[in-house]
């Protein structure tokens, strides 16, 4: 079963525009980049740079040959031959009617070269696993609904009128089905195939983790021994939604703190984790400045830990943060993500900064929210440098509870589905 992707319309809308002549799409392996671009750009030739036989031949083509043979082309896994980006630049500069789409699964190898070489010549998009609204679709042509969160991002000054209970939501059933899939398997498109059994899906995720180690990590670094990185990957999964202590993690793994930070960067740039920086712009408050780690996909997290079934409170927090993050990124929203923790005990799981102010989130696995769950959202205006637009407690409680003019608790499935 195919799912409609929010990026499809965005990519289609860039066609015909001069600044859209070179499209760069990056994201984790198997998020659907190739499928999406082939659908959005059906007239483009498709070239796999992963093919070791053809790769040197493509690298030898002159700008004139590119123009003659491939005036419109998709170059998949282009980070395998970074020299090709120079060729694309030369072709772009000499011919004003060429169009290219560059795809890659490694943010660092692709984007550093792109930013050096194609500055001002390309549009860069990131692609992520399926979001909850995307999981609810059944085809490329299906209607894609906006979640309450996406509505807020479009109109930050207008808080939606939430149902008093998730039970009143007329799309409750579809949202619940999507949520249960997301909770159990994550958002990778391959896992929505109807013919797959539960065992097939768990096996796919286990293979994905192995492939990631064997291919993506070897692309990023020349490891003689993968064992320290495998230990780091496992430790990071155990520490999802926790504040990073590189020194303690280094002792547990048997490497230096510098190596821990380098491995964390590999996980981030290969789209396995989100590193959530601490918000720290108020000089009057003593703030904890260490970042938080969040796994980007709960299915992959469970596969790294080799577990199935129920999730911890930290894993619940990570899958909610990841969904908020993906939905905002899919909209190309002008936002940045932080966590906040002060030395006197105030903690906010997620601060999303917009030009006009902040949205703040506390994330609780509980089915019964009370005002105490919102205590860290109170008086945030005394710390922040811009207004608090709205604060939310997201949980499994079906009811909507208002604690103040700016703070309320909303069911997480209703809010994100």
C-alpha positions in Angstrom: 0.0 0.0 0.0 1.4 3.4 -1.0 1.1 6.4 1.2 0.8 10.0 0.1 3.8 12.1 1.1 3.6 15.7 2.0 6.8 16.5 0.1 5.2 15.3 -3.2 3.3 18.6 -3.7 6.2 20.7 -2.5 8.5 19.1 -5.1 6.0 19.3 -7.9 5.5 23.0 -7.1 9.2 23.7 -7.7 9.1 22.5 -11.3 9.2 25.3 -13.8 10.9 27.6 -11.4 14.5 28.7 -12.0 15.5 28.1 -8.4 14.1 24.6 -8.6 16.4 23.4 -11.4 18.6 21.4 -9.0 16.7 19.6 -6.2 18.6 18.0 -3.4 16.7 15.4 -1.3 18.5 13.7 1.6 17.2 11.4 4.3 17.8 8.0 5.9 18.0 4.9 3.7 14.6 3.4 2.9 12.4 6.5 3.7 11.1 6.5 0.1 13.3 9.2 -1.6 13.6 7.3 -4.9 9.9 6.4 -5.1 8.9 10.0 -4.3 11.2 11.6 -6.9 10.4 9.2 -9.6 6.7 9.9 -9.1 7.1 13.7 -8.9 9.6 13.8 -11.9 8.4 11.1 -14.3 10.3 12.6 -17.3 13.7 12.5 -15.6 16.3 9.8 -16.4 17.1 7.7 -13.4 20.8 7.0 -12.7 22.0 4.9 -9.7 25.4 6.1 -8.5 25.4 3.1 -6.2 26.2 1.0 -9.2 30.0 0.5 -9.0 30.3 -0.3 -12.7 28.5 2.8 -14.0 29.8 5.2 -11.3 33.2 5.9 -13.0 31.5 6.3 -16.4 29.2 9.0 -15.0 32.1 10.7 -13.3 33.9 11.1 -16.7 31.1 12.8 -18.5 31.7 16.4 -19.5 29.1 19.2 -19.1 28.3 18.9 -22.9 27.8 15.1 -22.5 25.5 15.6 -19.5 23.5 18.1 -21.5 23.3 15.8 -24.5 22.6 12.5 -22.7 20.9 13.5 -19.4 19.5 17.1 -19.6 16.9 16.0 -16.9 18.2 13.3 -14.5 17.8 11.9 -11.0 21.2 10.9 -9.5 20.5 8.5 -6.7 23.1 8.0 -3.8 25.2 10.8 -5.3 27.3 11.0 -2.2 29.0 7.8 -3.5 30.8 10.0 -6.1 31.0 13.6 -4.8 32.9 14.6 -7.9 29.6 14.4 -9.8 28.3 17.5 -7.9 31.1 19.5 -9.6 29.9 18.1 -13.0 26.3 19.1 -12.2 27.4 22.6 -11.3 29.3 23.0 -14.5 26.4 21.7 -16.6 23.9 24.0 -14.7 26.2 27.0 -15.3 26.5 26.4 -19.0 23.0 25.4 -19.9 19.9 27.1 -18.6 17.4 24.3 -19.4 18.9 21.4 -17.5 17.3 20.0 -14.4 18.7 17.6 -11.8 17.5 15.8 -8.7 20.3 14.7 -6.3 19.4 12.0 -3.8 21.5 10.8 -0.9 21.2 9.0 2.5 24.1 10.7 4.3 23.6 14.3 5.3 27.2 15.0 5.9 28.8 13.6 2.7 26.0 15.0 0.5 25.2 18.3 2.1 28.7 19.5 2.8 29.7 19.1 -0.8 26.4 20.6 -2.0 26.8 23.7 0.2 30.3 24.2 -1.0 29.6 23.7 -4.7 25.9 24.4 -5.4 25.3 27.4 -3.1 22.6 29.5 -4.5 21.8 27.0 -7.3 19.7 24.4 -5.5 16.8 23.7 -3.1 17.5 21.2 -0.3 14.8 19.1 1.2 15.0 16.5 4.0 12.8 13.4 3.9 11.8 11.4 7.0 9.8 8.3 7.8 6.1 8.5 7.5 4.2 10.9 9.7 0.9 10.0 11.3 -1.2 12.0 8.7 0.7 10.2 6.0 0.1 6.8 7.5 -3.6 7.4 7.3 -3.6 7.7 3.5 -4.0 4.7 1.2 -2.6 6.0 -2.1 -0.5 8.8 -3.7 -3.8 10.5 -4.7 -5.5 10.3 -1.3 -6.3 13.4 0.7 -3.7 14.3 3.2 -5.1 15.9 6.3 -3.2 18.4 8.5 -2.8 17.5 12.1 -3.7 20.0 14.8 0.1 20.5 15.2 0.5 21.4 11.6 -2.5 23.8 11.8 -0.8 25.5 14.7 2.4 25.9 12.7 0.5 27.5 9.9 -1.3 29.9 12.2 0.6 30.2 15.5 -1.6 32.9 16.9 -4.8 30.8 16.5 -5.1 27.9 18.9 -7.4 25.2 17.5 -10.7 24.5 19.2 -10.0 21.0 20.5 -12.7 18.4 21.0 -13.5 17.9 24.7 -12.5 14.3 24.3 -10.7 12.3 21.6 -13.9 10.2 21.4 -15.6 13.2 19.6 -13.0 13.3 16.8 -14.7 12.1 13.6 -11.4 10.6 12.4 -10.7 8.8 15.6 -10.6 5.3 14.1 -8.2 6.2 11.3 -5.9 8.1 13.8 -5.9 5.1 16.2 -4.9 2.6 13.5 -2.1 4.9 12.3 -0.9 5.4 15.9 -0.8 1.7 16.7 1.3 1.0 13.6 3.6 3.9 14.5 3.9 2.7 18.1 4.7 -0.8 17.1 6.8 -0.5 13.9 7.7 3.2 13.4 7.2 5.0 10.1 9.3 3.3 7.4 7.2 3.0 4.2 8.2 -0.7 3.5 6.4 -1.8 6.7 2.9 -0.7 5.6 2.7 -3.4 3.0 -0.5 -5.4 3.8 1.0 -8.8 2.9 3.6 -8.4 5.6 3.1 -10.3 8.9 4.2 -9.0 12.3 7.2 -11.3 12.0 8.1 -9.9 8.6 8.1 -6.4 9.9 10.3 -7.2 12.9 12.7 -9.0 10.6 12.8 -6.0 8.2 13.7 -3.7 11.1 16.4 -6.0 12.3 17.8 -6.2 8.8 17.6 -2.4 8.5 19.8 -2.0 11.6 22.3 -4.5 10.1 22.3 -2.7 6.7 22.8 0.6 8.4 25.9 -0.6 10.2 27.3 -2.4 7.1 26.7 0.4 4.6 25.9 3.8 5.9 28.4 3.8 8.8 31.1 2.4 6.5 30.3 5.3 4.2 30.8 7.8 7.0 33.9 6.4 8.6 36.6 3.9 7.9 36.1 1.6 10.9 38.5 -1.2 11.4 36.3 -2.5 14.2 32.5 -1.8 14.4 32.1 -3.2 17.9 32.6 0.2 19.7 30.1 1.9 17.5 27.6 -1.0 18.0 27.9 -0.5 21.7 27.4 3.2 21.3 24.3 2.6 19.2 22.9 0.4 21.9 23.8 2.8 24.6 22.2 5.7 22.7 19.0 3.7 22.3 18.9 3.0 26.1 19.5 6.8 26.7 16.8 8.0 24.3 15.0 11.1 25.8 17.8 11.6 28.4 20.3 14.4 28.8 23.6 13.4 27.3 26.5 12.8 29.6 29.4 12.0 27.2 31.9 11.2 30.0 29.6 8.6 31.6 28.7 7.1 28.3 32.4 6.9 27.3 33.2 4.9 30.5 30.4 2.5 29.9 31.5 1.8 26.3 35.2 1.9 26.8 36.0 4.8 24.5 36.9 8.5 25.0 34.3 11.3 25.4 35.6 12.7 22.1 34.8 9.4 20.4 31.3 9.4 21.9 30.6 12.8 20.5 31.9 11.7 17.1 29.7 8.6 17.1 26.7 10.7 18.1 27.3 13.0 15.1 27.4 9.9 12.8 24.0 8.8 14.2 22.6 12.3 13.7 23.8 12.9 10.2 22.6 9.5 9.1 19.1 10.4 10.3 19.0 7.8 13.2 18.7 10.3 16.0 17.8 13.9 16.8 20.1 15.8 19.1 18.0 18.3 20.9 20.1 21.3 22.2 19.4 22.9 25.5 17.7 26.3 25.3 20.1 28.8 27.0 19.4 32.4 26.1 18.4 33.7 29.5 21.5 35.0 31.5 19.5 35.3 34.7 18.8 31.5 35.0 21.3 28.8 35.6 20.4 26.3 32.8 21.6 22.8 32.2 23.3 23.0 28.8 23.7 19.4 27.8 21.7 18.2 24.8 19.0 15.5 24.8 19.1 12.5 22.5 16.0 11.2 20.7 15.8 8.3 18.4 14.0 9.4 15.2 12.1 6.1 14.6 10.6 4.0 17.3 10.7 0.8 15.2 14.4 1.2 14.6 14.9 1.9 18.3 13.2 -1.3 19.3 15.2 -3.2 16.8 18.5 -1.8 18.1 17.4 -2.9 21.6 16.1 -6.2 20.2 12.8 -5.9 22.1 9.1 -6.0 21.2 6.0 -5.0 23.0 5.5 -2.2 25.5 7.6 1.0 25.5 9.1 3.0 28.4 8.2 6.6 29.3 11.4 7.8 27.7 10.7 5.9 24.5 7.2 7.4 24.5 8.7 10.9 24.8 11.1 10.2 21.9 8.4 8.9 19.5 6.2 12.0 20.2 9.2 14.5 19.9 10.1 12.7 16.6 6.6 13.0 15.2 6.4 16.7 16.1 9.8 17.2 14.5 9.0 15.3 11.3 5.7 17.1 10.8 7.3 20.5 11.2 10.2 19.6 8.9 7.8 18.3 6.2 6.1 21.7 6.2 9.4 23.5 5.8 8.4 25.4 8.9 10.7 28.1 10.2 11.2 26.6 13.7 13.9 25.3 15.9 13.7 22.6 18.6 15.2 22.7 22.1 14.7 21.2 25.6 14.9 23.2 28.7 16.2 22.3 32.1 17.2 24.6 35.0 19.4 23.7 38.0 16.5 24.4 40.3 14.5 21.6 38.8 12.3 23.1 36.0 12.2 20.9 33.0 10.4 21.2 29.7 10.5 18.2 27.3 10.3 20.3 24.2 10.5 24.0 23.3 9.7 24.8 19.6 10.8 28.3 18.7 9.0 30.3 16.0 9.7 34.0 15.0 6.7 35.1 17.2 7.4 33.0 20.3 7.4 29.4 21.6 5.3 26.3 21.8 6.2 24.2 24.9 5.4 20.5 25.4 5.4 18.2 28.3 5.0 14.5 27.2 3.4 12.0 29.5 2.6 8.3 28.9 -0.2 8.5 31.5 -3.9 7.9 30.8 -4.9 10.4 33.5 -3.5 13.9 33.3 -3.7 16.3 36.2 -2.5 19.9 36.7 0.7 18.7 38.3 1.8 17.3 34.9 1.7 20.9 33.6 3.6 22.4 36.5 6.8 23.0 34.4 4.9 24.9 31.8 3.7 27.4 34.3 5.5 30.8 34.5 7.7 30.0 31.5 7.3 33.6 30.4 9.6 34.5 33.2 12.4 32.5 31.6 11.9 32.8 27.9 13.0 35.7 25.8 9.9 35.7 23.6 6.2 35.0 24.5 4.9 31.5 25.2 2.3 31.1 22.5 0.8 27.9 23.9 1.9 25.1 26.3 0.6 21.5 25.9 0.7 18.3 27.9 0.4 15.5 25.4 -0.6 12.2 26.8 -2.8 9.1 26.4 -5.6 10.8 28.4 -8.6 11.0 26.1 -9.9 14.2 27.7 -8.9 17.8 26.9 -8.1 19.7 30.1 -7.5 23.5 30.2 -5.2 24.6 33.0 -4.8 28.3 32.1 -5.3 30.6 29.1 -2.2 29.3 27.5 -1.8 25.8 28.9 -3.9 22.7 28.2 -3.7 18.9 28.0 -4.6 17.2 24.8 -4.7 13.6 23.7 -1.5 12.9 21.7 -3.2 10.9 19.0 -5.8 13.6 18.4 -3.2 16.3 18.4 -0.7 14.6 16.0 -3.0 12.3 13.9 
